[in-house]
Amino acid sequence: MSDHSERDLLRELFPDTARELFGEAHPSRETLGLYPVADGRLALISGPQLAEFTPIEPKGRNVLHCDLCHYTRSRSEAAVYRVVVGARRSRYLTLCLNTEGCQQRAGKDGVRGLAERIFPIESPYVE
């Protein structure tokens, strides 16, 4: 989604750097969104929290139901993703490959609901 400025992202992801560059002013809104990153992966950002979605190799020919926008999509339009949420715990989600359009259909409440299902992420290491 394009409704976040570079300044907002710096404040959410690198708060110390943002304080040095912009002072102590608080951000006007929370960063929330699903963003494509390298190799087909997605990053879900909700405030200071970050989750990485890794695509799973497609198997079968059945259609998929997107967990974010709740549309039924073909295998060429959606993928299954895995996100590690704790030690030996993962969640699997189906999401549209066109993340911007998917987020627009779902709206802010849909993306916030997805973030509430994923966060908080526990430490991936067993103590």
N, C-alpha and C positions, 0 to 999 in steps of 0.2 A: 504494500500500500504506500502511497506517496504523500500521506498527510503528516509525515514527521520530517522535521528539518534535521540537518546534520547536528545542530546544536542540541536538539532533543535527544538524539541517539548518543552523543557524547555524554550528556548528563546522566542518562540511564546506564550506559555500559562502562563509562570511565568517569565516575563522579569526581575523583581527585583532579584529573586533568581538566574537567569542565570548571571546577572551582578556581583553578589557576588561570584559566583563560577568560572566564565570564564572571567571576566573583561568586558570592554566596547566594545569589537569587535562586529561588526554588522554581522548578519547571511548572508550567501551567497545566500540563496534562501528562498522564502516564503513557509511556511507550507500550503499545500493544499491537502485535501483528505477527504474521507468518511470512517469512522472507526466504526466497530461493538462495542457496549458496552452492558451492562447487559440487560437482559430481552428482547432481540430481538430488542432493540433500536439501532439507528445509530447516530453518531455524525459527522456533517460536520464542518470541520475546514478550515478556510481561513484566514491566518495571525492571528491577535488577536481575530477574530470573531469565535463564536461557536454557532451552531444550533443543537438542539436535535430532531431527527425524531422518533416519537412513532408509532408503528405498529397499524393498525386498524384491528379489527376482520374480517376475510374473510366472505363475503356473496356472494352467487351465485357460478356458475361453469365456468364462462366465462374466456377466456384467458386475460392476461394483457399485456399492452405495456409499457416497461420500459422507463421512462422519461430521463434516463441518457444515456444508450447505444443504445436505440431505437430498441431493439429486442423484439419480441413477446414471452411471456413466459406463461407457465401453472400456475395455482394457487399454485402448489407445488414449483415453482421456483421463484415466485415474490410475492410481498406484497404491499399493499397500506399503506403509511405513512402520518402522520399529523405533521406539524411543525408550531408552534405558531410564527407569524411574527410581532405581534402587539396586542394592546388592542382589544380583541374580533375579531381578524383576524387570520385566519389560512390558510395554503396552504396544499394541498393534492397532493402527488406525488406517482407514482408507481415506485418501484425499485426492481432490482433482489435481491434475498436472498444471492447469492454469490457476495458480494460487491467487492472483489478483482478482480474477473474475469470481472465484470461489468465495473469497473474503467479502466481496461486494454483495453477493447473494446472501451470505450468512449475516452480514452486518456486524457491528461492534459487539452486540450481545452474544452472537454466535461464537466469535473469536474469544471473547471473555469466558464463555462456557467451556470451550476447548481448553483454555489455559487452566481453568479450575480443575479439570479432569487430570491434567498432567502435573501441575505444581502442587506442593513443593516436591522437588526431587531430592531424594536421600543420597547420601554418599554411596558411590558405586563400589566402595571397598569394604570388605568384611573386616571388622575389628577383632 
